[in-house]
């Protein structure tokens, strides 16, 4: 629509198209005052009907998210861990520590009991036998086969010559006894009779086609007058106007439903924020103040006055107990050593092995030698 005046000197008016609201479907142009009059009551009714449904829906969504975060997800993780502990880990242990070792043992047993004898049989029995069969085939069967093939080729050549002669005789007899009489019969008897029958059939088909065309035209006009013209009138003057009215009403109801759903969402969001703020000031803030102003100082006092001294005393007691236990273990160790020495005497000194290596004092130097040839 025209929102600004036409500036002087311009030939066309300045037009600014109104931007559509995000998420809202614009009504079709050319609705008229009837559509506008129907739109406002329909939107009001839809808002009244949709607002409780949207608030209940938002409440269910919030409750479902809270239930999922606080109950369903921890329970699901616990059930997953329990399922692994009950079903997966036992099967993994059985597979790793029972099935795999047993399978490896069976594989080794099969290798020893089956594989090694099979390899020995193949190497020392089947292979020599196969070589012998190959020698027989190459030295005996192949020459015999070649001789048989030569004989069969000679016999086949003779039979082929006889067959060609017989085929030529049969071809001449078939030509003059079958083909020539059949061609004469087709040319002078069957072809004239077939042409006459075809001409009669074409004439009969033309008559039937003309009669069917006349009957079809008559039935077409009867069906058009009795069925088509009344149906076209009902469609054009009754169904099309009613359909247009119903389409406008449906479009407006759909647009009103979307508009009401969005408005109800804003209302539900405002109500939810108000309830959240009220719950925060009634429950959360007092609890936070009690925690920060009362429980935290009391906890600090209890920690500094009771827990830390008790922890220091417990550490000192533990240190003293560990020292006493260490002294007792050392005394017991010394008593066992004295008793062993009294019963069995002093232990024999350990003998060092002679590795035949020169010591540090007797090593080779520039002024002396430790070899057998240069030894003083």
Secondary structure, DSSP 8 states (H G I E B T S, - for coil): ---S---TT-SS---------TT-----S--HHHHHHHHHHHHHHHHHHHHHHHHHHHHHHHHHHHHIIIIIHHHHHHHHHHHIIIIIHHHHHHIIIIIHHHHHHHHHHHIIIIIHHHHHHIIIIIHHHHHHHHHHIIIIIHHHHHHHHHHHHHHHHHHHHHHHHHHHHHHHHHIIIIIHHHHHHIIIIIHHHHHHHHHHHHHHHHHHHHHHHHHHHHHHHHHIIIIIHHHHHHIIIIIHHHHHHHHHHHHHHHHHHHHHHHHHHHHHHHHHHHHHHHHIIIIIHHHHHHIIIIIHHHHHHHIIIIIHHHHHHHHHHHHHHHHHHHHHHHHHHHHHHHHHHHHH-S-------------STT---SS---SSSS--
